[in-house]
Amino acid sequence: MGRRYWLVPFQAGGAVLLFLLYHSLRRGSAQKSAASPWEFSGPRARLYDFLASAPMDGLYARIARDLTAETSFGQVLDVGCGPGRLAVHIARQSPGLMVTGIDISPDMIELADRRAEAWKLSDRVRFQMADVSALPFPDNQFDLVVSTLSLHHWRDPVSGLAEVRRVLRPGGKASIYDVAGWILGLTHHGSRVSKILTQSSPGCEAIEPVWSVGPVPLVTGFCLGQ
C-alpha cells in the first residue's frame, strides 16, 4: 500500500494542536503566578504526563536506543527529565549506565521516582530537583548528557548549555532535543535554537530533524561535545 501522504497535514495539525493545548495550560498557570516561573506542579504534572509525555513514549524509546548504541557504560544526566520516561528507557536499554535525572518540579520528580520504582530500576536511576543554569555536579562527571523537550523552558539557555558542557567528561557528548522552531514561533515567540546556538560557544553539530510527520519536522536535535 502506498504511503498516505494526504494524512500528513492532519497528523502535523494534531501534533501542533496538542502542543498548543499544553502551551495554553502553561501560559494560564504562569499568569496566575507571575512572581515565579511556572512549574509542572500538582495535577498539571500528571496532565503533562498523560497529554504530552505518554504519546511521545515511542520517541523517547528511539532516542534511548540511539544514545545507548554510542554510550553503553558510564554516567548519564537527563536535564529536564519530567516524569522520567526517557531516563527509564535509557536504563532499560543499557544495564551499564547509571542515570541521573533533574527537573525543577518536585511533582515531576515524584512521578519519575514512581516510574523507576515500577520498573525496578531505582538502583541505577535516581532523580533530584535542580536547575540547568546551576547544575549541582562537579566538572567532568557525565559521559552523556541528554535533554528532551526542555530547552524552550530554560530561563537562560546560553548559561544552561555552558553548564551542560562543564559537567561533561572529556570526550563526552550532549544530545539536546527540542520542539521544532516553527512550532515555537507559533507558541512561545522566543529565541529559536539556531539563535541560542549563535550566542553559545562553538562546537555544536548541525540542527537536524529527529521526529517528523512526512516532510514536516516536529522535533529537532543537535549535539555538543566537550
C-alpha positions as a printed Julia matrix, in Angstrom:
226×3 Matrix{Float64}:
  0.0    0.0    0.0
  1.36   3.42  -0.92
  2.2    5.94   1.74
 -0.75   8.07   2.76
  0.81  11.49   2.3
 -2.65  13.04   2.42
 -2.63  12.25   6.16
  0.46  14.38   6.79
 -1.37  17.73   7.26
 -3.82  16.12   9.69
 -1.07  14.39  11.7
  1.04  17.53  11.84
 -2.01  19.59  12.72
 -2.89  17.2   15.54
  0.62  17.44  16.97
  0.51  21.23  16.84
 -2.95  21.33  18.46
 -1.66  19.12  21.28
  1.3   21.42  21.8
 -0.94  24.5   21.7
 -3.18  22.96  24.37
 -0.18  22.28  26.57
  1.14  25.8   25.97
 -2.26  27.29  26.83
 -2.24  25.44  30.15
  1.3   26.61  30.81
  0.54  30.24  29.97
 -2.61  30.31  32.1
 -0.71  28.98  35.1
  2.1   31.45  34.55
 -0.35  34.36  34.56
 -1.75  33.18  37.9
  1.75  33.08  39.39
  3.68  35.88  37.72
  6.13  36.16  40.6
  7.87  32.9   39.71
  8.3   30.73  36.6
  5.54  28.17  36.09
  6.44  24.65  37.11
  4.61  21.47  36.2
  3.08  21.03  39.62
  0.18  19.13  41.14
 -2.44  17.9   38.65
 -0.64  19.69  35.81
  2.33  17.33  36.16
  0.05  14.31  35.72
 -1.78  16.06  32.88
  1.5   16.65  31.08
  2.47  13.01  31.56
 -0.85  11.95  30.02
 -1.24  14.52  27.22
  2.34  15.08  26.06
  4.74  12.59  27.59
  2.76   9.38  27.02
  2.07   9.97  23.28
  5.81  10.61  22.79
  6.95   7.45  24.58
  7.91   5.87  21.26
 10.18   8.84  20.52
 11.83   8.51  23.94
 12.43   4.81  23.28
 14.02   5.55  19.91
 16.24   8.29  21.34
 17.31   5.9   24.11
 18.26   3.24  21.53
 20.3    5.74  19.54
 22.1    7.09  22.6
 22.91   3.72  24.16
 24.24   2.44  20.84
 27.02   5.01  21.23
 27.37   5.08  25.04
 26.7    1.83  26.92
 28.73   2.36  30.12
 29.16   5.28  32.49
 27.0    8.07  33.85
 24.14   9.84  32.08
 22.45  13.11  33.03
 18.89  13.76  31.82
 18.19  17.5   32.06
 14.51  18.39  32.41
 13.65  14.73  32.96
  9.95  15.39  33.56
  8.12  12.19  34.56
 11.21  10.08  33.85
 10.23   8.26  30.68
 13.49   8.82  28.81
 15.67   8.04  31.85
 13.88   4.72  32.35
 14.19   3.83  28.66
 17.94   4.54  28.77
 18.46   2.37  31.84
 16.39  -0.45  30.35
 18.37  -0.31  27.11
 21.79  -0.45  28.77
 22.45  -2.06  32.2
 25.93  -0.48  32.2
 24.58   3.06  32.57
 23.8    4.96  35.75
 21.19   7.65  35.02
 20.56  10.86  36.94
 17.52  12.94  36.06
 16.95  16.53  37.14
 13.88  18.76  36.98
 12.75  21.96  38.69
  9.34  20.48  39.53
  9.08  18.35  42.69
  5.91  16.76  41.34
  7.72  15.67  38.19
 10.47  14.18  40.35
  7.84  12.27  42.32
  6.32  10.86  39.12
  9.78   9.94  37.84
 10.69   8.17  41.09
  7.49   6.14  40.9
  8.23   5.17  37.29
 11.75   4.0   38.16
 10.43   2.0   41.12
  7.74   0.4   38.95
 10.44  -0.81  36.55
 12.68  -1.88  39.48
 15.41   0.48  38.32
 15.86   2.61  41.44
 19.36   1.19  41.95
 20.53   2.69  38.64
 18.14   5.61  38.09
 17.78   8.5   40.5
 16.07  11.86  40.27
 16.56  15.17  42.05
 15.43  18.77  41.87
 17.91  21.05  40.13
 18.12  23.87  37.58
 20.23  23.52  34.45
 21.65  27.01  34.98
 23.35  25.82  38.21
 23.9   22.07  37.99
 24.83  20.6   41.42
 27.54  18.34  39.99
 31.33  18.59  39.72
 33.14  19.26  36.47
 33.62  16.36  34.06
 31.22  13.95  35.79
 28.99  12.63  32.99
 29.76  10.6   29.88
 26.48  11.64  28.29
 24.04  14.49  28.86
 20.63  14.47  27.22
 17.71  16.88  27.26
 14.39  16.29  25.52
 11.7   18.96  25.01
 13.12  21.04  27.85
 15.35  23.68  26.24
 12.48  26.07  25.46
 11.68  26.19  29.21
 15.19  27.16  30.32
 15.38  30.65  31.79
 18.89  31.21  30.38
 19.63  28.68  27.61
 23.14  30.03  26.95
 24.16  29.55  30.6
 22.41  26.2   30.64
 24.39  24.92  27.68
 27.6   26.17  29.32
 26.7   24.16  32.43
 25.99  21.1   30.29
 29.46  21.38  28.79
 31.01  21.85  32.23
 29.69  18.58  33.63
 30.63  16.56  30.54
 33.76  14.44  30.74
 36.43  14.95  28.06
 35.21  13.08  25.02
 31.64  13.14  26.34
 28.62  14.17  24.32
 25.44  16.14  24.95
 22.38  15.47  22.81
 19.71  18.19  23.01
 16.25  17.7   21.51
 13.52  20.31  21.38
 10.34  21.29  19.6
 10.88  22.45  16.02
 11.48  26.16  15.63
  8.37  26.79  13.53
  6.17  25.45  16.35
  7.96  27.57  18.94
  7.4   30.56  16.68
  3.65  29.94  16.91
  3.53  29.31  20.64
  6.38  30.92  22.55
  7.63  33.74  20.3
 11.02  33.39  21.96
 14.52  32.61  20.8
 14.79  29.65  18.48
 17.53  27.06  18.87
 19.57  28.46  15.98
 19.68  31.88  17.65
 20.6   30.38  21.03
 23.48  28.47  19.48
 24.92  31.56  17.82
 25.21  33.04  21.33
 26.81  29.91  22.77
 30.35  28.65  22.47
 31.31  26.83  19.25
 31.44  23.08  18.74
 27.79  22.37  18.0
 26.78  19.86  15.37
 24.12  21.0   12.92
 20.47  21.03  13.9
 18.69  18.03  12.37
 15.09  16.8   12.29
 14.57  13.98  14.79
 10.84  13.39  14.6
  8.77  14.43  11.59
  5.37  13.85  10.06
  6.2   13.41   6.4
  8.34  16.42   5.47
  7.2   18.45   8.48
  9.7   18.44  11.4
  8.17  18.36  14.88
 11.27  17.73  17.0
 14.85  18.69  16.12
 18.15  17.9   17.79
 21.77  18.94  17.99
 24.9   17.69  19.77
 27.57  19.35  21.87
 30.98  17.9   22.68
 33.48  18.52  25.45
